[in-house]
Amino acid sequence: MATKVDARPVRERVAEYVRGDVTRRTFRPPAPRAGGEIALWARNGWAGQEVVGERAHLAALRAVVGSAHRADGSAHRFTATLLPEPTNRFDPDAVAVHIGGQRIGYLPREDAARYRPRLDEIHAAGRMPTVAARIWAADYPEWDDHAGTTTTRFGAGVHLALDEPHLLLPVNSEPAEPHVLLPHGSSVQVHDTADHLDRLVAIPAGHGERWVYATLHHVHEQLTRSNRDIVEVRVDGARIGKLSPKMSGDLLPAVRYLADRQRITAARLLVAGNRAAVTTTLYVLRAHQLADGWFDEVQ
């Protein structure tokens, strides 16, 4: 029997997926479908994307911050979920921001319109996109005209670590082999890419830059009178370059650790450029920067 394919537009399917009346305060986000949450990629953890509408969601923000709140102000870091609201009566392109099941604001209207097509695709695939969020919360003085006294009120601002729409996820699939994705860290340049420019230039495909999954491999490089251990970088199984001896030394302990446990080392690789020039940059933590908990998770 042939499989029935849902040919409706993505936005219509997402509208069905986002159940309930999204204009009401009682709206709750749907449970993640098969596949669950997916963390969006970004070049750094800087929370520069503004969230609006916080004043209408102060009770939810206060509940999210909870006992960590300080009256004189403090920053709090959370994981936020981005949930399209296609039936929102104020803006059909609306993107709500949820933390801990609480709606705490929205992307600005102009930004929501840019992100919605990509977010719709992610939700239609049954995944729930998440990003790092920063909340600044404090108690602020407020004059009470009726009582003639000064009181305090809770206030908060929210920002997200959200990259450009075409950089939310890699363009290739994750490695098919058992693997571990190294945590995001500072940039590491990939060298010796000249022989692979045709393959690399196809990755940005006119967008200027794109993310891909890369894999890191321990190889012995033969020199004229000796050999050395380096890290080779591959995309979809094909070599695209290598790391410098110094950077190889910083990452090889992690690559070997995973290889001993029958795991391939995966990493975030940003490919940028055009037919004239291409740059390839990994964003990874070095081996000595990995937290103890990381090693426990890959046992």
DRENMARFI-362599 format. One record per atom (N, C-alpha, C, O, CB): residue in three letters; x negated, y, z negated. Coordinates in pm, whole numbers, plus 50000, padded with zeros to 5 digits. Glycine has a CB too. Example, Ala and Ser with C-alpha at 12.3 -4.5 7.8 and 13.67 -1.06 7.14 Angstrom:
<vexnus>
ALA486814943149220;ALA487704955049220;ALA486804967049220;ALA485764966849154;ALA488694955349095;SER487154977549292;SER486334989449286;SER487105000349213;SER486595011449196;SER485924994049428;
</vexnus>
This chain:
<vexnus>
MET499154988150000;MET500005000050000;MET499115012450000;MET498155013249923;MET500965000049877;ALA499435022050085;ALA498635034250094;ALA498795042649968;ALA499865043149908;ALA499035042450217;THR497705049049929;THR497735057849813;THR498435070749848;THR498135076849950;THR496325060549761;LYS499355075049764;LYS500075087549787;LYS499185099249750;LYS498695100149638;LYS501385087849707;VAL498985108349845;VAL498135119949824;VAL498995132249799;VAL499935134949873;VAL497215122249945;ASP498675139449694;ASP499375151849663;ASP498815162849751;ASP497705167749728;ASP499225155549511;ALA499575166949854;ALA499095176649952;ALA499475190949917;ALA499225200049997;ALA499635173350088;ARG500045193049801;ARG500415206749765;ARG499185215349746;ARG498105210249716;ARG501265206749637;PRO499325228649764;PRO498185237549740;PRO497675236049598;PRO498425232849506;PRO498575252149767;VAL496365238649582;VAL495735237249450;VAL496475245449346;VAL496735240549236;VAL494285241549456;ARG496835258049380;ARG497465266749280;ARG498795261049233;ARG499155262449116;ARG497665280749338;GLU499545254649325;GLU500825248749287;GLU500625237049192;GLU501385235149098;GLU501615244249411;ARG499585229149218;ARG499305217849129;ARG498845222648992;ARG499205216748890;ARG498245208749191;VAL498055233348991;VAL497605238848863;VAL498785244248785;VAL498845242848663;VAL496555249748884;ALA499755250548855;ALA500935255848788;ALA501695244748717;ALA502215246648607;ALA501845263048888;GLU501745233048781;GLU502405221748717;GLU501575216748599;GLU502115212648496;GLU502625210348818;TYR500265217148616;TYR499355212348511;TYR499435221048386;TYR499405215848275;TYR497925212048562;VAL499535234248404;VAL499645243248290;VAL501095243348244;VAL501905251148295;VAL499145257748326;ARG501415234948151;ARG502805233148109;ARG503215243648007;ARG502375249347937;ARG503005219248051;GLY504505246247999;GLY505045255447900;GLY505185269547953;GLY504695272648062;GLY504165255547778;ASP505845278047877;ASP506045292047913;ASP504835299947865;ASP504695302647746;ASP507355297747851;VAL503945303647960;VAL502685310047922;VAL502875324347876;VAL501915330347828;VAL501725309648036;THR504065330047889;THR504275343747844;THR504655344347697;THR504755355147640;THR505365350447927;ARG504855332847635;ARG505255332747494;ARG504055330747404;ARG503055324747444;ARG506285321747469;ARG504165335847283;ARG503085334247187;ARG502925319647144;ARG501885315847091;ARG503325343047065;THR503955311447166;THR503915297547121;THR503235288447223;THR503125276347201;THR505315292547094;PHE502785294147336;PHE502135286047438;PHE500895279047383;PHE500095285047311;PHE501755294647558;ARG500745266247417;ARG499565258647378;ARG498915252947503;ARG499615248647594;ARG499925247347277;PRO497585252947509;PRO496915247647627;PRO497155232747640;PRO497315225847539;PRO495405250547622;PRO497195227547763;PRO497385213247782;PRO496185205347736;PRO495065210547730;PRO497675210147928;ALA496415192847702;ALA495295184247666;ALA494465181447790;ALA495015180447900;ALA495795170847602;PRO493135180247776;PRO492295177347892;PRO492695164447959;PRO493055154747891;PRO490825176747851;ARG492645164148093;ARG492915151948166;ARG491665143148167;ARG490665146248103;ARG493365155148309;ALA491765132148242;ALA490615123148252;ALA489405130948300;ALA489495138748395;ALA490925111348348;GLY488285128848235;GLY487095136448268;GLY486785146648162;GLY485615149848138;GLY487255143248402;GLY487825151948096;GLY487645160747982;GLY486975173848015;GLY487055178948127;GLY486865153847880;GLU486295179347915;GLU485665192447928;GLU484425191748017;GLU483745181548025;GLU485295198047791;ILE484155202848084;ILE482945204048163;ILE482335217748136;ILE482975227948158;ILE483225201948315;ALA481085217848089;ALA480415230348056;ALA479935237148184;ALA479195231148262;ALA479235227847960;LEU480345249548205;LEU479915257048322;LEU478435260848308;LEU477955263348198;LEU480785269548342;TRP477745261148419;TRP476325264448419;TRP476135279548424;TRP477005286848473;TRP475605257748537;ALA474995284148374;ALA474665298448378;ALA473155299848369;ALA472465291148317;ALA475355306248262;ARG472645311048422;ARG471195313048421;ARG470645315348281;ARG469505311948252;ARG470835324748509;ASN471465321148194;ASN471015323248057;ASN472235323047966;ASN473365322648013;ASN470225336648042;GLY471985323447837;GLY473075322947741;GLY473595336447700;GLY474345337547604;GLY472645315647621;TRP473195347047774;TRP473635360447738;TRP475125362047765;TRP475595359947877;TRP472835371047816;ALA475865365647663;ALA477315367347675;ALA477615381447725;ALA477755390647645;ALA478025364547539;GLY477705383047856;GLY477905396247913;GLY479275398447975;GLY479595409648014;GLY476895398648016;GLN480095387947983;GLN481425389448043;GLN482445393647937;GLN482665386447839;GLN481865376248109;GLU483035405247956;GLU484005410547860;GLU485315402547863;GLU485755397947968;GLU484285425247889;VAL485915401147746;VAL487255395547733;VAL488165406847687;VAL487815414547597;VAL487295383547632;VAL489355407947748;VAL490285418747714;VAL491515412947644;VAL491745400847645;VAL490695426647841;GLY492285422047584;GLY493525417947518;GLY493335412547378;GLY494235406247323;GLY494205407747599;GLU492155415047318;GLU491905409547185;GLU492855415247080;GLU493225408246986;GLU490475412347143;ARG493255427947096;ARG494115434146994;ARG495445426946982;ARG496055426946875;ARG494355448947028;ALA495905420747089;ALA497155413147084;ALA496955399147026;ALA497925391847006;ALA497765412147222;HIS495695395546999;HIS495415382046951;HIS494535382246826;HIS493755373046803;HIS494745373847060;LEU494665392846746;LEU493815394146628;LEU494065383146525;LEU493135378546459;LEU494015407646563;ALA495315378946511;ALA495605368246415;ALA494895355346455;ALA494355348246371;ALA497135365846405;ALA494905352446586;ALA494215340446634;ALA492705341746615;ALA492045332146575;ALA494535337946781;LEU492155353546642;LEU490725355746624;LEU490325354446478;LEU489285348746445;LEU490325369546677;ARG491165359846390;ARG490865358746246;ARG490855344146204;ARG490025340046123;ARG491905366646163;ALA491765336246258;ALA491815321946224;ALA490595314646280;ALA490065305646215;ALA493095315646277;VAL490155318446399;VAL488985312046460;VAL487735314946378;VAL486945305746353;VAL488805316946605;VAL487535327546338;VAL486345331246260;VAL486395324846122;VAL485375320146071;VAL486225346546248;GLY487575324746061;GLY487765317945933;GLY486905323345821;GLY486725335445808;GLY487495303545950;SER486375314245740;SER485625318245620;SER484265324245652;SER483605329545562;SER485445306345530;ALA483835323545778;ALA482545329445816;ALA482635344645833;ALA481625351245854;ALA482045323145945;HIS483855350145824;HIS484025364645844;HIS483335372645735;HIS483375369145617;HIS485515368145848;ARG482695383645778;ARG482085393145685;ARG482665406845711;ARG482735411345826;ARG480525393245700;ALA483085413445606;ALA483745426345620;ALA482845436645688;ALA483335445145762;ALA484175431545485;ASP481525435945664;ASP480615445745723;ASP480205442045865;ASP479425449245928;ASP479385447145638;GLY480725431145917;GLY480505427546056;GLY479455416746077;GLY478405416946012;GLY480115439446133;SER479735407446165;SER478785396946199;SER479185390646331;SER480335391646374;SER478705386246086;ALA478215384046395;ALA478445377246523;ALA478685362446498;ALA478095356446408;ALA477245379346619;HIS479555356646578;HIS479895342446566;HIS479885336246706;HIS480345342446802;HIS481295340646497;ARG479355324246717;ARG479255317646847;ARG480145305246850;ARG480165297146758;ARG477785313846877;PHE480875304146961;PHE481815293146979;PHE481755288247123;PHE481095294247208;PHE483255297446941;THR482455277447148;THR482695272847285;THR484115276447322;THR485065272847252;THR482445257347299;ALA484275283447435;ALA485595287847480;ALA486025279947603;ALA485185275347681;ALA485595303047511;THR487325278447619;THR487915271847735;THR488605282347822;THR489285291247770;THR488915260847691;LEU488435281247953;LEU489075290448048;LEU490275283348109;LEU490135272948173;LEU488075295048159;LEU491455289048090;LEU492695282648131;LEU493505291748222;LEU494015301948175;LEU493515278548009;PRO493645288548352;PRO494485296648441;PRO495935296848395;PRO496455286948343;PRO494395291348584;GLU496585308348414;GLU498005309748382;GLU498735314248508;GLU499085326048520;GLU498225320048264;PRO498985305348603;PRO499605309148730;PRO501025314048718;PRO501525320548811;PRO499575297548823;THR501715311448608;THR503075316348590;THR503145328448499;THR504225332248454;THR503965305348535;ASN501995334448470;ASN501975346648389;ASN502735357748462;ASN502415360848576;ASN500505351148359;ARG503735363648398;ARG504605373248465;ARG503935386748488;ARG504435394948564;ARG505865375248386;PHE502805389148422;PHE502085401748441;PHE501025400648550;PHE500745410348619;PHE501445406148311;ASP500435388848566;ASP499365387048664;ASP499265372248700;ASP498805364348617;ASP498015392348609;PRO499665368248821;PRO499595354148859;PRO498175348748867;PRO497965336648871;PRO500285352048990;ASP497175357748872;ASP495785353548873;ASP495175352848732;ASP493965350948719;ASP494965362948959;ALA495995354448629;ALA495485355448492;ALA494675343048453;ALA495005331748489;ALA496635357348394;VAL493605345548377;VAL492785334948320;VAL492695337348170;VAL492085347148126;VAL491355334348385;ALA493305328548091;ALA493285329947945;ALA492025323647888;ALA491475314047943;ALA494535323447883;VAL491585329147776;VAL490415324047705;VAL490895317847574;VAL491555324547494;VAL489355335347679;HIS490575305247551;HIS491005297947431;HIS489785293447352;HIS488775289247409;HIS491885285847468;ILE489885294247220;ILE488865288747131;ILE489585280847023;ILE490465286046954;ILE487965300147068;GLY489205268247008;GLY489825259946907;GLY491335258746921;GLY492045257946822;GLY489505265246773;GLY491815258447046;GLY493255257447070;GLY494015270347056;GLY495235270447073;GLY493815247646978;GLN493325281447025;GLN493975294447008;GLN493655303347128;GLN492495304547168;GLN493505301246875;ARG494675309547184;ARG494445319347290;ARG493975332347225;ARG494675337847140;ARG495725321747377;ILE492795337247266;ILE492215349047200;ILE492005360747295;ILE491475371047255;ILE490895345247136;GLY492425359347421;GLY492295370447515;GLY492305365447658;GLY492635353947685;GLY491015378147488;TYR491925374447751;TYR491945371547894;TYR490705377247962;TYR490075386547911;TYR493225377147959;LEU490375371548077;LEU489405378248163;LEU490055391048217;LEU491265391048241;LEU488945368948279;PRO489285401848237;PRO489855413848299;PRO490495410248434;PRO490045401048502;PRO488765424648317;ARG491525417548471;ARG492305414348590;ARG491445412648715;ARG491595402948789;ARG493335425248614;GLU490515422148738;GLU489715421448860;GLU488755409448858;GLU488465403648962;GLU488915434348878;ASP488275405848740;ASP487405394248729;ASP488195381248743;ASP487725371748805;ASP486655394448596;ALA489375380948686;ALA490215368948696;ALA490485365448842;ALA490465353748879;ALA491535370948620;ALA490745375548925;ALA491025373149066;ALA489825366849137;ALA489995358849229;ALA491415386149136;ARG488605370349093;ARG487405364749155;ARG487165350349110;ARG486715341949189;ARG486185373249120;TYR487485347448985;TYR487175334248930;TYR488275323948954;TYR487995311948952;TYR486925335448783;ARG489505328348976;ARG490615318948983;ARG490445307849088;ARG490695296249056;ARG491865326349010;PRO490025310949212;PRO489915299949309;PRO489015288649261;PRO489345276949276;PRO489405305249441;ARG487865292149204;ARG486945281749157;ARG487495274649034;ARG487365262449023;ARG485565287849126;LEU488095282148942;LEU488655275848823;LEU489835266948858;LEU490015256348797;LEU489095286648722;ASP490635271048957;ASP491745262649001;ASP491235249149053;ASP491815238749025;ASP492555269749110;GLU490145249549129;GLU489575237049181;GLU489135227949067;GLU489355215849070;GLU488385240149274;ILE488505233848966;ILE488015225848854;ILE489175219548777;ILE489125207748743;ILE487155234448759;HIS490215227448750;HIS491375222148678;HIS492115211648760;HIS492565201648706;HIS492325233448639;ALA492235214048891;ALA492935204448976;ALA492205191048981;ALA492815180749007;ALA493095209949117;ALA490895191248955;ALA490115178848949;ALA490225172148813;ALA489605161748789;ALA488645181848980;GLY491035177948722;GLY491245171748592;GLY490215175248488;GLY490095168248387;GLY491285157248607;ARG489455186048508;ARG488435190048413;ARG488825203148346;ARG489595211048401;ARG487075191348482;MET488275205448226;MET488565217448148;MET487265225448133;MET486395221548055;MET489155213748007;PRO487115236548207;PRO485855244048204;PRO485635251248072;PRO486545257748019;PRO485825254048317;THR484415250148019;THR484065256647893;THR482835265447912;THR481995262847998;THR483815246047782;VAL482735275847829;VAL481585284947832;VAL481235288747689;VAL482045287247597;VAL481895297647917;ALA480015293747670;ALA479605298847540;ALA480275312447517;ALA480335320647608;ALA478055300047530;ALA480775314647395;ALA481455327147360;ALA480825333347237;ALA480365326347146;ALA482965324647336;ARG480795346647236;ARG480285354047120;ARG481385363347070;ARG481915371447146;ARG478995362247158;ILE481725362146943;ILE482725370846880;ILE482015379846779;ILE481285375046692;ILE483845362446810;TRP482235392846792;TRP481795402246689;TRP483025406346611;TRP483975411646669;TRP481045414746751;ALA483025404046482;ALA484205407046400;ALA483785414846276;ALA482715412646221;ALA484935394146359;ALA484655424146234;ALA484395432346115;ALA485705438146066;ALA486715437646136;ALA483365443746145;ASP485695443645946;ASP486835451245894;ASP486555466145916;ASP485475471045883;ASP487085448145742;TYR487535473145973;TYR487365487246007;TYR488305495845923;TYR489435491745896;TYR487615489546157;PRO487845507845882;PRO488725516745803;PRO489865522145889;PRO489695524846007;PRO487915528345744;GLU491015523545827;GLU492195528745897;GLU493015537245801;GLU493315532945690;GLU493055517045956;TRP493385549245845;TRP494145558445761;TRP495625554745762;TRP496225553045868;TRP493955572945808;ASP496205553545645;ASP497625550645630;ASP498345563645600;ASP498245568945489;ASP497875540145516;ASP499085569045700;ASP499775581845684;ASP500835581345574;ASP500985591045500;ASP500425586045815;HIS501555570445562;HIS502635569445464;HIS502085569145321;HIS502605576045233;HIS503485556945490;ALA501065561445299;ALA500505560245164;ALA499485571045134;ALA499155573545018;ALA499885546545145;GLY498975577245239;GLY497955587445219;GLY496635581645172;GLY495865588345104;GLY498425597545119;THR496375569345210;THR495135562645169;THR494475556045290;THR495085554245396;THR495405552145058;THR493245552445270;THR492505545345375;THR492515530345345;THR492165526145235;THR491045550745386;THR492905522645443;THR492895508045429;THR491895502345531;THR491215509845602;THR494335501945451;THR491805489545537;THR490945483145636;THR491765473645722;THR492775468145678;THR489785475545568;ARG491325472045843;ARG491975462645934;ARG490915454046001;ARG489785458546021;ARG492835470046041;PHE491265441846034;PHE490375432646104;PHE490305436446251;PHE491325439046314;PHE490835417946087;GLY489105436646305;GLY488915439246447;GLY487865429846503;GLY486965425446431;GLY488515453846472;ALA487965426846633;ALA487005417646693;ALA486885420246842;ALA487825424946907;ALA487435403046669;GLY485715417246896;GLY485455417847039;GLY484845404747084;GLY484105398347009;GLY484515429647074;VAL485155400647207;VAL484715387647258;VAL484005389447391;VAL484455396947477;VAL485915377947273;HIS482885382547407;HIS482155382247533;HIS481775367847565;HIS481545359747475;HIS480895391447528;LEU481705364747695;LEU481415351147741;LEU480115350747821;LEU479745360547886;LEU482575345847826;ALA479435339547815;ALA478255337147900;ALA478745330748030;ALA478705318548046;ALA477185327947828;LEU479205339248122;LEU479855334548245;LEU479095339848366;LEU478955352048382;LEU481335339048250;ASP478595330848450;ASP477855334948568;ASP478825338048683;ASP480035337148665;ASP476855323848610;GLU478285341548799;GLU479115344648915;GLU479925332348958;GLU479505321148931;GLU478235349749032;PRO481075334349024;PRO481945322949058;PRO481245311849135;PRO481515300049111;PRO483105327849137;HIS480355315349229;HIS479705304849309;HIS478585297849233;HIS477965288549285;HIS479145310849437;LEU478315302249108;LEU477255296249028;LEU477795289148904;LEU477045286548810;LEU476265306848986;LEU479075286048903;LEU479655279648784;LEU479235265048770;LEU479095260048658;LEU481165280548790;LEU479035258248883;LEU478685244048879;LEU477725240948994;LEU477665248449091;LEU479945235148888;PRO476965229948983;PRO476055226249093;PRO476825221649216;PRO477975217449207;PRO475105215149047;VAL476155222449332;VAL476825218749457;VAL476685203949487;VAL477395198749574;VAL476255226949571;ASN475805196949417;ASN475675182549439;ASN476215174949319;ASN476505180749214;ASN474205178649466;SER476335161949334;SER476845153549226;SER475715150349128;SER474535150749163;SER477455140449282;GLU476105147149006;GLU475095143148908;GLU474465129948951;GLU475085122349026;GLU475715141948767;PRO473255127048905;PRO472595114548944;PRO473445102348912;PRO474095101648808;PRO471235113248875;ALA473435092749004;ALA474235080648984;ALA473625071548878;ALA474335063948812;ALA474395073049115;GLU472305072348861;GLU471625063848764;GLU471845069148623;GLU472165080948605;GLU470115063048795;PRO471695060548521;PRO471755065548383;PRO470745076848365;PRO469565075348398;PRO471465053948280;HIS471205088048313;HIS470335099848305;HIS470725108348186;HIS471785106648127;HIS470415108048434;VAL469845117648152;VAL470105127548048;VAL469725141248104;VAL468625143048156;VAL469295124347916;LEU470645150748093;LEU470395164448139;LEU469665172048029;LEU470175173547919;LEU471725171648177;LEU468465176948060;LEU467715184647961;LEU468465197347925;LEU469105203448011;LEU466305188048015;PRO468415201447799;PRO469105213847758;PRO468575225947836;PRO467425226347878;PRO468935216147607;HIS469475235647853;HIS469115248047923;HIS468035255447846;HIS468085256347723;HIS470355257047942;GLY467065260647919;GLY465985268347858;GLY465475278847953;GLY466165282848046;GLY464855259147815;SER464265283447929;SER463685294048013;SER463265288448148;SER463255276348169;SER462485300447942;SER462925297448240;SER462655293648378;SER461295287048395;SER460325290448327;SER462755305848468;VAL461235277448488;VAL459995270648525;VAL459955270048677;VAL460855264448740;VAL459915256148461;GLN458935275748736;GLN458825276048882;GLN458425262448937;GLN457555255648882;GLN457815286648925;VAL459055258549048;VAL458685246249120;VAL457745250049233;VAL458015259549308;VAL459955238749174;HIS456645242749246;HIS455625245849347;HIS455595235249456;HIS456275225049449;HIS454235247049281;ASP454785238149559;ASP454545228549668;ASP455845225049741;ASP456115213449770;ASP453895215849613;THR456645235349771;THR457925233249838;THR457885235949988;THR458895234150056;THR458975242049775;ALA456735240150041;ALA456665244650181;ALA457105233950280;ALA457705237150383;ALA455245248950214;ASP456815221350251;ASP457175210550344;ASP458635206550335;ASP459085197450406;ASP456305198450318;HIS459385213250249;HIS460775209250228;HIS461755220950248;HIS462875220650199;HIS460945203550086;LEU461305231350321;LEU462115243450334;LEU463425240750407;LEU464455246350370;LEU461345254150407;ASP463415232350510;ASP464645229650584;ASP465705223850492;ASP466885227350501;ASP464375220050701;ARG465295215050405;ARG466245208950311;ARG466705219150207;ARG467885219650172;ARG465615196850242;LEU465775227250158;LEU466095236650051;LEU466965248150100;LEU467885252350029;LEU464835242249991;VAL466705253350220;VAL467445264950268;VAL468915261450292;VAL469765270450294;VAL466825270350396;ALA469225248750310;ALA470615244750330;ALA471425245150202;ALA472655244950206;ALA470675230750389;ILE470755245750087;ILE471475245449959;ILE472205258449931;ILE473395258049899;ILE470505242649845;PRO471555270449941;PRO472315282849918;PRO473395285050022;PRO474445290849991;PRO471375294749916;ALA473165280650146;ALA474175281150252;ALA474825294850265;ALA476045295950273;ALA475245270750227;GLY473995305250266;GLY474515318750286;GLY475005325650162;GLY475375337350169;GLY475605318250382;HIS475015318850047;HIS475475324949922;HIS474355331649844;HIS474595337649740;HIS476145314449835;GLY473125330749893;GLY472005336849824;GLY471335327649725;GLY470105326749723;GLY472455349049754;GLU472115320949643;GLU471565311549545;GLU472645301749501;GLU473825304849500;GLU470995319149422;ARG472195289749467;ARG473095279049422;ARG472385270149321;ARG471165268549323;ARG473615270749543;TRP473205264249233;TRP472695254149140;TRP472745240349204;TRP473645237349283;TRP473515254349009;VAL471785231949168;VAL471835217749201;VAL471315209649083;VAL470515214549003;VAL471025214649330;TYR471765197249074;TYR471125187648984;TYR469785183749045;TYR469715180449163;TYR472035175048960;ALA468735184148965;ALA467435178949006;ALA467045167848909;ALA467555167248797;ALA466355190249009;THR466145159248952;THR465605149148862;THR464085150748855;THR463445154648953;THR465985134748910;LEU463535147748739;LEU462105149548713;LEU461455135848695;LEU461975127248624;LEU461875158448587;HIS460295133948760;HIS459665120748762;HIS458165121948735;HIS457505131048785;HIS459915113848897;HIS457655112648657;HIS456225111948627;HIS455515104848742;HIS455815093248772;HIS455965104448491;VAL454575111748806;VAL453805105648915;VAL452325108348892;VAL451945117848824;VAL454255111249053;HIS451485099648949;HIS450035101348944;HIS449605107649076;HIS449745101549182;HIS449295087648919;GLU449085119549070;GLU448655126749190;GLU447175123949215;GLU446325126149129;GLU448905142049176;GLN446885119049336;GLN445505115749371;GLN444785128249421;GLN445225134749516;GLN445475104749478;LEU443665131449356;LEU442815142449398;LEU441565136849466;LEU441425124749480;LEU442425151449277;THR440675145649509;THR439485141149581;THR438635131749498;THR438205121249547;THR438645153149624;ARG438385135349374;ARG437505127249290;ARG438195121549166;ARG437555114749085;ARG436335135449248;SER439465124349151;SER440165119649031;SER441665119549059;SER442095121749173;SER439845128648907;ASN442435116948957;ASN443895118248969;ASN444415124848843;ASN443725125648742;ASN444565104348992;ARG445655129548850;ARG446255136248735;ARG447735133048729;ARG448355129348828;ARG446035151548742;ASP448285134648609;ASP449705132148587;ASP450465145248607;ASP450135155448547;ASP449965126448444;ILE451485144848691;ILE452315156648714;ILE453785152648712;ILE454125140848710;ILE451955163448850;VAL454645162748712;VAL456085160748722;VAL456515164048865;VAL456315175148913;VAL456865169548619;GLU457095154248930;GLU457645156249065;GLU459135159549053;GLU459845153648971;GLU457435143549154;VAL459595169049134;VAL460985173449130;VAL461705168249254;VAL461225169949366;VAL461075189049122;ARG462855161849233;ARG463635156349344;ARG465075161249338;ARG465605164049231;ARG463605140849342;VAL465685162349456;VAL467105165449468;VAL467745154449551;VAL467345151949664;VAL467335179649533;ASP468745147849494;ASP469415136649560;ASP468405126049606;ASP468535120349714;ASP470235141649681;GLY467405123749523;GLY466445113249549;GLY465265117049636;GLY464325109249649;GLY467115102049611;ALA465285128949696;ALA464205133249786;ALA463315143549717;ALA463815152649651;ALA464785139049916;ARG462025142149733;ARG461065151649675;ARG461255165449737;ARG461415166649859;ARG459615146749695;ILE461245175949651;ILE461295189649703;ILE460165198149646;ILE460045209849681;ILE462645196049670;GLY459335192449558;GLY458235200049501;GLY457695193549376;GLY458045182149344;GLY458665214249472;LYS456855200849305;LYS456255195849182;LYS456025207449088;LYS456105219149127;LYS454925188249210;LEU455725204148963;LEU455405214348864;LEU453895215948855;LEU453135206948889;LEU456005210748727;SER453475227548807;SER452055229948785;SER451535220348679;SER452325214948602;SER451795244748743;PRO450225218048674;PRO449685209148570;PRO450095213448429;PRO450415204948345;PRO448165208748579;LYS450095226448402;LYS450465231148268;LYS451925228048238;LYS452245222648132;LYS450205246148255;MET452835231648331;MET454255229148308;MET454545214148305;MET455405209648231;MET455095236048415;SER453815206548387;SER453985191948382;SER453645186848242;SER454345178248188;SER453095185148487;GLY452575192148185;GLY452195188148050;GLY453245191547947;GLY453405184347849;GLY450895194448012;ASP453975202647969;ASP455015206647875;ASP456265197847883;ASP457005196547786;ASP455405221047899;LEU456495191648000;LEU457725183948019;LEU457515168848020;LEU458455161247996;LEU458375188048147;LEU456305164448049;LEU456055149948060;LEU456435142047935;LEU456955131047949;LEU454615147648091;PRO456195147047813;PRO456605139047696;PRO458095135847696;PRO458485124747658;PRO456255146447569;ALA458935145247739;ALA460375142647745;ALA460705132947858;ALA461545124047841;ALA461155155747764;VAL460055134547974;VAL460285125548087;VAL459905111248050;VAL460635101848080;VAL459495130248211;ARG458765109647984;ARG458335096247943;ARG459255090447837;ARG459575078547840;ARG456905096747890;TYR459685098647744;TYR460565094047636;TYR461855088247696;TYR462315077547654;TYR460895105647538;LEU462425095247793;LEU463655090347855;LEU463395078147942;LEU464195068847943;LEU464295101447939;ALA462275078048013;ALA461955066548098;ALA461805053848014;ALA462205043048058;ALA460675069148178;ASP461225055047896;ASP461075043447807;ASP462425037947763;ASP462515026447719;ASP460255047347684;ARG463455045847775;ARG464805041747737;ARG465705039947859;ARG466925040547850;ARG465425051947642;GLN465065037647972;GLN465765034948099;GLN466715046348137;GLN467825044148186;GLN466545021848089;ARG466255058548114;ARG467025070348152;ARG466185079048246;ARG464975080648226;ARG467475078448027;ILE466835084648346;ILE466195094448433;ILE466385108248372;ILE467415111148312;ILE466775093948578;THR465385116848388;THR465465130548337;THR466105139448442;THR465575140848553;THR464065135848298;ALA467235145548409;ALA467905154948499;ALA467715169148446;ALA467485171248327;ALA469415151648512;ALA467805178848537;ALA467595192748500;ALA468375201948593;ALA468745198048704;ALA466085196348503;ARG468615214048545;ARG469285224348625;ARG468245231148715;ARG467215235748667;ARG470005234848534;LEU468535231548845;LEU467625237848941;LEU468385248449019;LEU469425245549079;LEU467015227249037;LEU467865260649018;LEU468465271649094;LEU467645273749221;LEU466445276749215;LEU468525284749009;VAL468305272249336;VAL467665274249465;VAL468175287249524;VAL469385289049541;VAL467935262249562;ALA467255296349555;ALA467645309549605;ALA466825313049728;ALA465655309249740;ALA467445320349496;GLY467455320349823;GLY466715325049938;GLY467455322950069;GLY468675321250072;GLY465405318349945;ASN466665323050177;ASN467195321650313;ASN466125315250400;ASN465155309650348;ASN467625335550370;ARG466305315850532;ARG465345309150621;ARG463955315250616;ARG462985309050658;ARG465855309450762;ALA463845327550564;ALA462535333950555;ALA461755329550432;ALA460535328050438;ALA462695349050554;ALA462455327650322;ALA461775323950197;ALA462775317850101;ALA463935321750095;ALA461095336350133;VAL462295308050024;VAL463135301149926;VAL462365300149795;VAL461175297149794;VAL463555287049977;THR463065302549683;THR462475300249551;THR463265289249481;THR464485288249498;THR462475313349466;THR462575281249404;THR463205270149332;THR462765271049186;THR461575270749155;THR462815256249394;THR463755272149097;THR463465274748956;THR464265265348867;THR465495264848876;THR463765289348920;LEU463565257948782;LEU464225249848680;LEU464525258448558;LEU463795267848527;LEU463345237648642;TYR465615254948489;TYR465935261348361;TYR466055250248257;TYR467085243648246;TYR467275269848369;VAL464975248248181;VAL464905236948088;VAL464155240747962;VAL463335249947961;VAL464225224848156;LEU464445233447855;LEU463615234247735;LEU462385225547755;LEU462475214747812;LEU464415229747609;ARG461235230147707;ARG460035221947707;ARG460185211047602;ARG461015212047512;ARG458775230547681;ALA459375200547614;ALA459495189047524;ALA459365193147378;ALA460095188047294;ALA458445178747558;HIS458435202147348;HIS458225205847208;HIS459335214747153;HIS459385217347033;HIS456885212947193;GLN460225219547240;GLN461335228047197;GLN462605220147169;GLN463575225747117;GLN461605238547302;LEU462635207347203;LEU463835199347186;LEU464105196847038;LEU463205193746961;LEU463695185947260;ALA465375198346999;ALA465765196246860;ALA465775181346827;ALA465915172946916;ALA467155202346833;ASP465635178146699;ASP465635164246656;ASP466925157246696;ASP466925145346730;ASP465445163346505;GLY468045164546691;GLY469325158646727;GLY469375153746870;GLY470095144146901;GLY470415168446703;TRP468625160246958;TRP468595155947098;TRP468055141747110;TRP468585133647186;TRP467745165647183;PHE467005138747036;PHE466405125447042;PHE467365114946987;PHE467425103747037;PHE465085125146964;ASP468125118546884;ASP469095109146827;ASP470185105646929;ASP470655094346933;ASP469735115046700;GLU470585115447010;GLU471675113447105;GLU471295104247220;GLU472175098247282;GLU472135126647159;VAL470005103047250;VAL469595095047366;VAL469045081347325;VAL468495074247408;VAL468555102447448;GLN469195077847199;GLN468725064647154;GLN469545053647220;GLN469315041847195;GLN468795063446999;
</vexnus>
